[in-house]
């Protein structure tokens, strides 16, 4: 028996910190991930797909988005989808789940109550749907006594496990040994956005499309194979995400070519689907820092999103750099004053850092005027 375990599509996620075009692209990618999941399941000849919560990012997603999601599931009519609420789209979203129940295609099975769902004679799904965002107690406890006969037992839950935590920082209530104590062949978990094993029979599927700069495994779904009741599940991690999120922090030293170093640490391929958060640390001379800033500005459009934070980068004190700002006059006086303030002697580190940033900005403006 083979099925696909997915979770946390978060359709409609706003991505508010990005520009409008990036937000639209990232939202579209989440719907594309739903379609890709269905296509992958068909290609692998899976028997069904389980979604362990948070298909939608909010309790009241736009009606058009709900329609698009149901259409994506209907587009693979021979594939059964088992759809369970999560904490973001919990059962408290009465209008949402009433609409889904009314408009869903026949191949969508709703797991909206703690009752056994029988898929033929061989599989039993045991869902634990959250009624509210933070239930505060173990919704999976009922699985211990659930009667399923000789069927393969698959638990379906959403939330953090004890000593592990929740993606939203909610109360952790699912025991990490739930699969063992409830005699489950597999426990399909949602909520944590990175793929992770909690034991040989329990996994978080992670988000099919990444949604932030986090040190998670590649975004995707899990292909689960179980030969028979009591058999050990075989798990294949399947990357599906369109976008790659990169956190890059690089320490610079004066005297080295900062532009060459920048090119070395940035992704070389698939830049159009890469989102990069770049942070520069260490120290550079004013001219070197300006070269790095210019390089960041020029390369930004190569990427789907690029943010460069040069604030942690200190200034290597070199009085000769001031000649590049101005050799005399009021501008020179201002540069010398700021230069004096960059020393940590007699002042706090924060004050010195503020002066360093002001001097770097003045140098960058002077170079722009000169060019």
C-alpha positions in Angstrom: 0.0 0.0 0.0 1.3 3.4 -1.0 0.1 6.9 -0.2 1.3 10.5 -0.1 1.5 12.4 3.1 1.3 16.2 2.8 0.4 19.1 5.1 0.7 22.8 5.6 0.0 24.2 2.1 -1.2 27.4 3.8 -3.0 28.6 0.7 -3.6 32.3 0.8 -0.6 33.1 3.1 -0.1 36.9 2.8 3.7 37.2 2.8 3.3 40.7 3.9 7.0 41.6 4.2 7.6 41.2 0.5 6.8 43.5 -2.5 3.5 43.0 -4.3 4.9 40.9 -7.2 6.8 38.6 -4.9 3.8 38.1 -2.7 1.6 37.2 -5.6 4.2 34.7 -7.0 4.7 33.0 -3.6 0.9 32.6 -3.1 0.6 31.2 -6.6 3.3 28.7 -5.9 1.4 27.3 -3.0 -1.6 26.5 -5.2 0.8 25.0 -7.8 2.2 22.8 -5.0 -1.3 21.4 -4.4 -1.6 20.5 -8.0 1.9 19.1 -8.1 1.1 16.8 -5.2 -1.8 15.3 -7.0 0.2 14.8 -10.2 3.0 13.2 -8.2 0.6 10.8 -6.4 -0.8 9.7 -9.7 2.6 9.2 -11.2 3.6 7.0 -8.2 0.4 5.1 -8.4 -0.5 6.0 -4.8 -3.8 4.9 -3.5 -4.6 8.2 -1.7 -3.3 11.5 -0.3 -3.6 12.6 3.3 -3.4 16.3 4.2 -2.6 16.7 7.8 -4.0 20.2 8.3 -3.5 23.8 7.3 -4.5 23.5 3.7 -5.5 27.1 4.1 -3.6 29.8 6.0 -6.7 31.4 7.6 -10.1 30.5 8.8 -11.8 32.7 6.1 -9.9 32.3 2.9 -11.3 34.1 -0.2 -14.1 32.0 -1.8 -12.2 32.0 -5.1 -9.2 30.4 -3.5 -11.3 27.6 -1.9 -12.8 27.0 -5.4 -9.3 26.8 -6.9 -8.1 24.3 -4.3 -11.1 22.1 -4.8 -10.7 22.3 -8.5 -7.0 21.2 -8.1 -8.2 18.1 -6.2 -11.0 17.4 -8.7 -8.4 17.5 -11.5 -7.1 14.1 -10.4 -10.5 12.3 -10.1 -9.0 8.8 -9.6 -7.0 10.0 -6.6 -8.7 10.2 -3.1 -7.8 13.1 -0.9 -8.3 12.9 2.8 -8.5 16.5 4.0 -8.2 17.3 7.8 -8.4 20.8 9.4 -5.3 22.2 11.1 -4.8 25.0 13.6 -5.0 27.8 10.9 -8.1 26.3 9.3 -9.6 24.6 12.4 -13.1 23.5 12.7 -14.0 26.8 14.3 -14.0 28.1 10.7 -17.6 26.9 10.3 -18.3 28.7 7.1 -15.2 27.3 5.5 -15.9 23.7 6.3 -19.5 24.0 5.4 -18.6 25.3 2.0 -16.0 22.6 1.5 -18.5 19.9 2.4 -21.0 21.4 0.0 -18.7 22.0 -3.0 -16.1 19.3 -2.7 -15.6 16.8 -5.5 -16.5 13.2 -4.8 -12.8 12.2 -4.5 -12.3 14.4 -1.4 -12.9 12.8 2.0 -13.3 15.1 4.9 -11.6 14.1 8.2 -13.5 16.5 10.4 -14.4 14.3 13.3 -12.5 11.9 15.6 -14.0 8.8 13.9 -12.4 6.0 11.9 -12.5 6.5 8.1 -12.4 3.2 6.3 -10.7 3.2 2.9 -11.9 -0.1 1.5 -11.0 -3.3 3.4 -7.3 -2.6 3.9 -6.9 0.9 5.4 -8.3 2.9 8.3 -7.6 6.6 8.8 -7.8 7.9 12.4 -8.0 11.7 12.3 -7.6 14.1 15.2 -9.0 17.4 13.8 -8.5 20.6 15.9 -11.7 22.3 16.9 -9.9 25.5 17.8 -6.4 26.9 17.0 -4.8 25.8 20.3 -6.8 22.9 21.8 -4.6 22.5 24.8 -5.0 18.8 25.2 -4.1 15.6 23.4 -6.5 15.1 20.5 -4.9 11.8 19.5 -5.7 9.9 22.7 -8.8 8.4 21.2 -6.7 6.4 18.7 -5.6 4.0 21.5 -9.0 2.4 21.7 -10.2 2.8 18.1 -11.4 -0.5 16.5 -10.1 -1.0 13.0 -10.0 -4.8 12.6 -7.1 -6.0 10.4 -6.8 -2.7 8.5 -3.6 -0.8 8.3 -3.9 2.0 10.9 -2.9 5.5 9.8 -3.2 8.3 12.4 -3.7 11.9 11.2 -2.9 14.8 13.5 -1.8 18.4 13.5 0.3 20.1 16.2 3.5 19.9 18.2 4.7 16.8 20.0 5.9 16.8 23.6 9.4 18.3 24.0 9.4 19.3 20.3 7.1 22.3 20.0 4.8 23.8 17.4 5.5 25.8 14.3 3.3 28.5 15.8 4.8 28.1 19.3 1.5 26.6 20.6 1.1 24.1 23.4 2.7 20.7 22.6 0.3 18.0 23.3 0.9 15.0 21.0 3.0 12.3 22.7 6.1 11.4 20.6 5.3 7.7 21.1 1.7 8.1 19.9 2.2 5.7 17.0 3.5 3.0 19.3 1.0 3.3 22.2 -1.9 3.4 19.7 -0.7 0.6 17.6 -0.5 2.8 14.5 1.3 1.7 11.4 2.0 5.3 10.6 1.2 8.7 12.2 1.0 11.5 9.6 1.7 14.8 11.3 1.2 18.4 10.2 2.2 21.8 11.7 6.0 21.8 11.7 7.0 23.2 8.3 10.2 21.0 7.8 10.2 17.3 7.1 11.2 15.4 10.2 10.9 12.0 11.6 9.6 11.7 15.2 10.2 7.9 15.2 10.1 5.1 12.7 6.3 5.4 12.4 5.7 9.1 12.8 6.7 11.9 10.4 6.0 15.6 9.8 5.5 16.1 6.1 6.6 19.7 6.2 5.3 22.3 3.9 5.2 21.4 0.2 6.4 25.0 -0.6 8.8 26.7 1.8 7.5 30.0 3.3 10.4 31.6 5.1 14.2 31.7 5.8 14.3 28.6 8.0 16.9 25.8 8.3 14.4 23.2 7.2 14.8 20.2 4.9 13.8 20.8 1.3 10.1 21.6 1.0 7.9 18.8 -0.4 5.8 15.7 0.5 6.4 12.2 1.8 5.8 9.0 -0.1 4.8 6.3 2.4 4.8 2.6 1.6 3.5 -0.1 4.0 3.3 -3.7 2.9 0.9 -5.0 5.5 -0.5 -4.4 8.9 2.3 -4.1 11.4 4.9 -3.7 8.7 7.6 -1.0 8.9 6.7 2.0 6.8 9.2 3.0 4.1 9.4 6.8 3.8 10.7 8.7 0.7 11.2 12.5 1.1 10.1 14.1 -2.2 11.1 17.8 -2.9 8.3 19.7 -4.7 9.0 23.3 -3.8 9.5 25.8 -6.7 11.4 28.4 -4.6 14.6 28.0 -2.7 15.2 30.2 0.4 18.8 31.0 1.3 20.2 32.5 4.5 23.8 33.6 3.8 26.0 35.3 6.3 29.6 36.1 5.3 32.5 37.5 7.3 34.6 40.1 5.3 38.1 41.2 6.0 39.8 44.4 4.7 42.2 43.8 1.9 40.2 41.0 0.2 38.0 41.5 -2.8 34.5 41.8 -1.4 32.8 41.5 -4.8 34.5 38.2 -5.6 33.6 36.9 -2.2 30.0 37.9 -2.7 29.8 36.0 -6.0 31.4 33.0 -4.4 28.8 32.6 -1.7 25.6 33.4 -3.7 23.7 30.6 -5.6 25.1 30.0 -9.0 22.0 28.5 -10.7 18.2 28.9 -10.5 18.6 32.5 -9.4 15.1 33.4 -10.7 13.5 31.1 -8.2 15.9 31.9 -5.3 15.1 34.1 -2.4 18.2 35.3 -0.6 18.7 37.0 2.8 22.4 38.1 2.8 24.1 39.5 5.9 27.7 40.9 5.8 29.8 40.9 9.0 33.4 41.7 9.7 35.2 44.9 8.6 35.9 46.6 5.3 37.5 49.8 4.2 35.1 52.5 3.0 36.0 51.9 -0.6 35.6 48.1 -0.2 32.3 48.5 1.5 31.0 50.8 -1.2 32.1 48.3 -3.8 30.1 45.6 -1.9 27.1 47.7 -1.7 27.2 48.5 -5.4 27.6 44.8 -6.2 24.6 43.9 -4.1 22.4 46.6 -5.8 23.5 45.4 -9.3 22.9 41.7 -8.6 19.6 42.0 -6.7 17.4 41.7 -9.9 19.1 38.3 -10.7 17.1 36.8 -7.9 13.4 36.4 -7.2 14.0 38.3 -4.0 17.3 39.6 -2.6 17.9 41.5 0.6 21.3 42.6 1.7 22.0 43.7 5.3 25.3 45.5 5.6 24.5 47.0 8.9 26.6 44.5 10.9 29.6 45.3 8.7 32.2 47.4 10.5 34.4 50.1 9.0 38.2 49.5 8.8 39.6 52.9 9.9 41.8 54.4 7.2 42.3 58.1 7.1 43.2 58.0 3.4 39.6 56.9 2.6 38.5 60.4 3.7 40.2 61.9 0.6 37.8 60.0 -1.5 35.0 61.8 0.1 36.5 65.3 0.1 40.0 66.7 0.5 38.8 70.0 2.1 35.8 72.1 2.9 32.7 71.4 5.0 32.2 67.9 3.6 35.8 67.0 4.7 35.1 68.4 8.2 31.9 66.3 8.4 33.8 63.2 7.3 36.6 63.7 9.8 34.0 64.2 12.6 32.3 61.0 11.8 35.6 59.2 11.4 36.6 60.2 14.9 33.2 58.9 16.2 33.9 55.4 14.7 36.4 54.6 17.5 35.0 52.7 20.4 37.4 54.5 22.8 35.3 56.6 25.1 31.9 55.7 23.6 29.6 52.7 23.4 29.9 50.1 20.7 26.4 51.1 19.5 27.4 54.7 19.1 30.6 53.8 17.3 28.6 51.5 15.0 26.1 54.3 14.2 29.0 56.6 13.2 30.4 53.8 11.0 27.2 53.5 9.2 26.8 57.2 8.7 30.3 57.5 7.4 29.8 54.6 5.0 26.6 56.3 3.7 28.4 59.6 3.2 31.1 57.8 1.3 28.6 56.0 -0.9 26.8 59.3 -1.7 30.1 61.0 -2.5 31.0 58.3 -4.9 27.6 58.5 -6.6 28.0 62.3 -7.1 31.6 61.8 -8.4 30.4 59.3 -11.0 
